[in-house]
Amino acid sequence: MLEVKDLTVEVGGKELLKNVNLKVEKGYTNVILGPNGAGKSALLMTLMGFSGYKIVSGQILFKGEDITHMSIDERATRGIGIMTQRPPNMTGVKLKNLVKLIAGDRDMEHTAESLDMMRFMERDINVGFSGGEIKRSELLQLAAQRPCIYLFDEPESGVDLMSIDIIGNTINNLVHGDTCPGDRKGHGKSALIITHTGQILDYIEADRAYVLCNGTIMCEGNPREMLQEIKENGYEECITCKLKKA
Amino acid sequence: MQTEESLKKRAEAALQKEAAYGEKFDLDEYAIAPKETKYTDNLKELDEKSQRTLLNVGVIPSGEGRGGSLVMVDNAISHSSVSDKEIELMPLHFAMQKHDWLKDYSWNLVPVDADKYTATSYLENANGYFIRAPKGVKTKLPIQTCLLMGSKDVSQTVHNIVIVEENARLDVITGCSTGSDVDKAMHLGISEMYVKKGGTLNFTMIHNWAEQIGVRPRTVIHLEEGATFINNYVTLKAVKSIQSYPTAHLTGKGAFARFNTIAVGHPGSELDLGSRVIFDAPNTKAELVSRTITTGGTVIARGEMIGNEVQSKGHLECHGLVLNNKGTQRAIPILEANVDDIELTHEAAVGRIAREQVEYLMARGLSEEEAVGMIVRGFLDVGISGIPDELQKDIDETIAQIGKSAM
């Protein structure tokens, strides 16, 4: 589905990602773990094609097609959807209008209700929204968009306890739907999720974890095992481990 | 009381007096617009092109959903009809003959010698519309009026008086436009509006001029205790120059005024648009909201609030988008407090559309052009009601064009 090859990215002349390699196969949910400032967000922003993230070298392939230099909307229409950490205030743009435009003929009212967003439909997107409201609004838009791969940047951060359940369950629903675990791989939708705390893994089954430190992938493995390891030993251990391997 | 004699003298003395703001026009280059025109009983009988001209400034030819209609072409009234029998709507000249008391309202708020445009309008004995909502009458349907420029190289002089009596409510939609073969002309428009105790006037003006038209409206609104005045001003099409600075005097306790200005400055256009509120009574309030865009023209958004009485509160908001490198946006907010217990605030911002906003929408699959269009539409949406579908369509098309020009 998505393949990143030797990706090196600069932001404002500073190298934030260096020779990153990762894969998200069809039906896979992969997570990226890593300390603050590791370049996790930069990676997702680059995958979506946002300006300011300069690809110095490497390649991004989506469904076998090279999308390295494609515009954001071309990527979106090909099936990539993103929830960023801090979306901008969209003064004047009503949530209802955007959702309607993205969803086309489909009725999104049920989804809006389940996300408790009905009373925000007439509001300007993100303006005066709380952390949880922003995430729920993003999920509603993603539900309208129906991408093939979801990119989530710390979906649990800045969210109140009430919202975390709704958000976690909605993400699981969007990505895995009611596909049973055996069927999921090879059939369902894909996701790449950045998580700092791993809290989101209480809601969604993940297949592979990557650890990103200092702009480089340190290692990959079983998400729960790696999360446990990091909780016990911290990210320093990953760096030491990588050095040892080298 | 001002006598005709003294007014005439003052006007004559001001014939060369330039306006404080805006491009200087030489009125000698323009003949006085014809004072006669063909009278139309039914606006539906006008040819399709004329009907479209009316629709594009919010005036519905069938009169459906409207309490009355008045159309002025050049300096002559071409149609006047009223279906809401509780409301008075007629040509001003006719009303002056009918109501002797009206002379006290005429040239009472706008000084004849404010500048050469007011002076000329006075000396030409400008006609226009007279609308009055009697005491306690609340209109359900808006009154629509249209000021149309039908001849070229002329100056149209208009004088309107609107009176909302105690506890009455009146909605007015005025559309101003130009005949398709008129390229160069001047529009001088005097409007004096009175909103008495507890009354409400909801006034929407849509301008749809042409590239070589100069426009000099002069408007003053007088509000008594508990009165409300809402002004919506929309100009999205190319024009040579508009300079206006309507002023609301809040003279009674609890009076409220709101000015919404929505304007697009096209290449070659100069829009000098202001609104001014003078707080002359305690506990009065005002909001001035200006949303302007330049696609290559000059837009000057002025706003002025002068606080002379306590417990008054005013907020001024000027937001200007610059969509390319050829245009200019200038925001000039002025706040003046002459008493201590008063709160006047402003926020002003000019610049381009934030890139991150455009990209946010693109990440949802919108093209760059669609994204800019959506942001522009939202930017200009300050919630004006009563806009007919045709005008809304026209606004949408204009916005789509603006979206393209921002690329």
HADDOCK unambig.tbl for C-alpha pairs under 7 A between the chains (distance, minus, plus):
assign (segid A and resid 50 and name CA) (segid B and resid 359 and name CA) 6.79 0.50 0.50
assign (segid A and resid 72 and name CA) (segid B and resid 362 and name CA) 5.81 0.50 0.50
assign (segid A and resid 72 and name CA) (segid B and resid 363 and name CA) 5.58 0.50 0.50
assign (segid A and resid 73 and name CA) (segid B and resid 362 and name CA) 4.70 0.50 0.50
assign (segid A and resid 73 and name CA) (segid B and resid 363 and name CA) 5.58 0.50 0.50
assign (segid A and resid 73 and name CA) (segid B and resid 365 and name CA) 4.67 0.50 0.50
assign (segid A and resid 73 and name CA) (segid B and resid 366 and name CA) 5.94 0.50 0.50
assign (segid A and resid 73 and name CA) (segid B and resid 367 and name CA) 5.79 0.50 0.50
assign (segid A and resid 76 and name CA) (segid B and resid 363 and name CA) 5.56 0.50 0.50
assign (segid A and resid 76 and name CA) (segid B and resid 364 and name CA) 6.08 0.50 0.50
assign (segid A and resid 76 and name CA) (segid B and resid 365 and name CA) 4.88 0.50 0.50
assign (segid A and resid 77 and name CA) (segid B and resid 365 and name CA) 5.26 0.50 0.50
assign (segid A and resid 81 and name CA) (segid B and resid 363 and name CA) 6.94 0.50 0.50
assign (segid A and resid 88 and name CA) (segid B and resid 356 and name CA) 6.68 0.50 0.50
assign (segid A and resid 88 and name CA) (segid B and resid 357 and name CA) 6.19 0.50 0.50
assign (segid A and resid 90 and name CA) (segid B and resid 357 and name CA) 6.45 0.50 0.50
assign (segid A and resid 92 and name CA) (segid B and resid 375 and name CA) 6.84 0.50 0.50
assign (segid A and resid 92 and name CA) (segid B and resid 378 and name CA) 3.80 0.50 0.50
assign (segid A and resid 92 and name CA) (segid B and resid 379 and name CA) 5.14 0.50 0.50
assign (segid A and resid 92 and name CA) (segid B and resid 381 and name CA) 6.79 0.50 0.50
assign (segid A and resid 93 and name CA) (segid B and resid 374 and name CA) 6.95 0.50 0.50
assign (segid A and resid 93 and name CA) (segid B and resid 375 and name CA) 6.28 0.50 0.50
assign (segid A and resid 93 and name CA) (segid B and resid 378 and name CA) 4.98 0.50 0.50
assign (segid A and resid 102 and name CA) (segid B and resid 364 and name CA) 6.99 0.50 0.50
assign (segid A and resid 145 and name CA) (segid B and resid 364 and name CA) 6.73 0.50 0.50
